[in-house]
Amino acid sequence: MDLELEGRSALVTAASEGSGRAIATALGGEGVNLTIVARREDVLEATAASIREQTGARVTAVAADITTPEGRERALAASGPVDILATSIGGHPPGDFDRFTIEDWREAVEGIMLTPIELMKATLPGMVERKFGRVINVTTMGMAVPMRIHPLSNGARGGLTAFVSTVAADYVADNVTINNVLPGPHATDRMKVTMRHTAQEAGRTEEEEYQARLGDNPAHRFGRPEDFGAFAAFLCSEQAGYITGQNILIDGGQGRTTF
């Protein structure tokens, strides 16, 4: 299927690895011009080089902290008009909610909730003017099936989820959609952090935890980043213009929920 994205421009955050990198790679393969953002310049530049080699896409790498006003200003200046915005903000430490300070909560809300909202505020008007726009926020399976060890992440992402549900319908008549994708267990560095924590709580080794998680998933495997990227690319396509305001699980069937 031709997703009709060639020549479009995308801004992808947290793109040096994990889900952000998967989205950028998939979009690059569809002929999208990319601006990718992450904090670590060396890792980001290596990712940019890999995507260029793999897809032939034009890739601009911006090493910046997207959760700061200065970082967002740099990223938006480098990207120019944005047709596709993909936000993927790194998760916060797991743990019981009562161990976190008010500053921990403020940092989580600032990064996970308010940063995507500020990026949408900056890019949605141009999308409306051009009659094409796609926004994808990478949230978490926890929005459908919360895990008690992620209060910071779930709390802040819950605010972002409610925001998207509130505003998405206002833009779809102009061919601008806003959706959230909810990854379950994928083979990423973030999953390793969570697995290490749950293994310690359960008194298991990391290998035992790994095998237990495989057994719990109906697919009997973890998600592949390229699967995640391909689905995100479809949500950015011209054909996906009738899908908006949705929270879509990508989890191998693990989150057994009706809605």
SULGI-V313588 format. One line per field, one symbol per residue. phi: phi as a letter, one per 30 degrees, with the letter a starting at -180 (. if undefined). psi: psi as a letter, one per 20 degrees, with the letter a starting at -180 (. if undefined). burial: + if it has 9 or more other ideal C-beta (glycine too) atoms within 8 Angstrom, else -. Layout:
phi: ???
psi: ???
burial: ???
This chain:
phi: .ddhceidbbcbchcdaidddddddddedciddcccbadddddddddedddeddciddbccbdacddceddddddddddieccbcbcbcedcedlddddcdddeddddddddcddeddddedcdedddddiaabcbcdcaeddcbdcddbddddddddddddddddceddcddcibcbbcccdddbdbddddddddddddddicdddddedddedddedhacdceddddddddddddddcdccaicbcdbbiidddbdc
psi: poilipirqqoprljhrbhggggggghhijjppqoqprgogggghggggggghhijqppppooroiiqhgggggghhhhbpphppopopqrrqrrqhiiqrhhgggggggghghghghhghhhgghgghikpqppppodqhiihnqpiilggghgghhggghgghhihiiihhjkpqpqppnpboqmrhghhgghgghgghikrrhgggghghghhphikrqqphhgggggghghirhijijoqkqoopnjjjhnnqh.
burial: --+-+--+++++++++++++++++++++++++++++++----++++++--++-++-+-++++++-+----++-+++-++--++++++++-++-++----+---++-+++++++-++++++--++-+++-+-++++++++++++++---+++++++++++++-++--++--++-+++++++++++++-+-++-+++++++------+-+++-+++--+----++-+++++++++++++--+---++-++++++-++----
